[in-house]
Amino acid sequence: MSDGERKPAANLQWRGPAIAWAIIVVALALLGVLGVYASGDLRFGGALLLAAVMLVTLAFGLVGVGTEPALLRLVAGAAFMFLALMFFLSFNDLMTRIRYHAAEISPEPRVEAGTKHTGGH
């Protein structure tokens, strides 16, 4: 093979990672849009879906886990399982904080200082 035949293939090596980065950046921008404009289940489900898209893009687009030998896929799988565990623990922490904060701000009848509560009569 001559050098002229190798150059086009070498010049296209940036294309896959560039597309993966573009997908991740677009997903991050969509997360920002969801955070500002969406509410309720759409925000929650959309954010989880976009996080999964970003993780799959990272694993198979940038890291290239699908094209590597079995041992490397095993090690990469363990790393992604660790990331999933950290995500799960962080998510549980967030949910307990939201539940605690919601209970803290729930409207309850309060007795003002210096007033007498008559018991509903």
C-alpha positions in Angstrom: 0.0 0.0 0.0 1.2 3.5 -0.7 0.9 6.4 1.6 -1.8 7.9 -0.6 -4.1 5.0 0.1 -3.6 5.2 3.9 -4.4 8.9 4.3 -8.1 8.9 3.6 -8.7 6.2 6.2 -6.5 8.0 8.7 -8.3 11.3 8.1 -11.7 9.7 8.9 -10.7 8.4 12.4 -12.0 11.6 14.0 -15.5 11.2 12.6 -16.8 8.5 15.0 -15.6 10.3 18.2 -16.8 13.7 16.8 -20.3 12.3 16.2 -20.4 10.7 19.7 -19.4 14.0 21.3 -22.0 15.8 19.2 -24.7 13.4 20.5 -23.5 13.9 24.1 -23.5 17.7 23.8 -27.0 17.7 22.2 -28.3 15.4 24.9 -26.8 17.7 27.5 -28.5 20.7 25.9 -31.8 18.8 25.8 -31.3 18.1 29.6 -31.0 21.9 30.1 -34.2 22.5 28.1 -36.0 19.8 30.0 -34.9 21.3 33.3 -36.3 24.7 32.3 -39.4 24.0 30.3 -40.7 20.5 31.2 -42.4 19.5 34.3 -43.5 16.3 36.1 -43.1 12.9 34.5 -41.8 14.3 31.3 -38.8 15.9 33.1 -38.0 12.8 35.1 -38.5 10.3 32.3 -36.8 12.5 29.7 -33.8 13.1 31.9 -33.4 9.3 32.6 -33.7 8.5 28.9 -31.2 11.2 27.9 -28.8 9.9 30.6 -29.1 6.4 29.2 -28.4 7.7 25.7 -25.3 9.6 26.9 -24.0 6.5 28.7 -24.5 4.2 25.7 -22.9 6.8 23.4 -20.0 7.1 25.8 -19.6 3.3 26.0 -20.0 2.3 22.4 -19.2 5.6 20.6 -16.1 7.0 22.4 -14.7 4.1 24.3 -15.6 1.5 21.6 -16.5 -1.3 24.0 -18.2 -3.3 21.3 -15.1 -3.8 19.2 -12.7 -4.7 22.0 -11.6 -8.2 23.2 -13.7 -10.0 25.8 -11.5 -9.2 28.8 -11.6 -5.5 28.1 -15.4 -5.7 27.7 -15.6 -7.4 31.1 -13.5 -4.7 32.8 -15.4 -1.9 31.0 -18.7 -3.6 32.1 -17.5 -3.6 35.7 -16.7 0.1 35.4 -20.1 0.9 34.0 -21.8 -1.2 36.7 -19.9 0.9 39.3 -21.2 4.0 37.6 -24.7 2.6 37.7 -24.3 1.8 41.4 -23.1 5.4 42.1 -26.0 6.8 40.0 -28.5 4.6 41.9 -27.1 5.7 45.3 -27.1 9.4 44.3 -30.6 9.0 43.0 -31.8 7.5 46.2 -30.2 10.3 48.2 -31.9 12.8 46.0 -35.3 11.1 46.4 -35.0 11.0 50.2 -34.0 14.7 50.3 -36.9 15.7 48.1 -39.3 13.7 50.2 -37.9 15.2 53.4 -38.0 18.7 51.9 -41.6 18.2 50.7 -42.7 17.1 54.2 -40.9 20.0 55.7 -42.8 22.6 53.6 -46.2 21.0 53.6 -48.9 23.3 54.9 -49.9 22.5 58.4 -51.9 24.6 60.8 -49.5 26.5 63.0 -50.3 28.2 66.3 -48.9 31.8 66.3 -47.0 32.8 69.4 -49.2 34.6 71.9 -52.5 33.3 70.5 -54.6 30.6 72.0 -55.7 27.6 70.1 -59.4 26.8 70.8 -59.5 23.3 69.5 -61.8 23.9 66.5 -64.7 25.7 68.2 
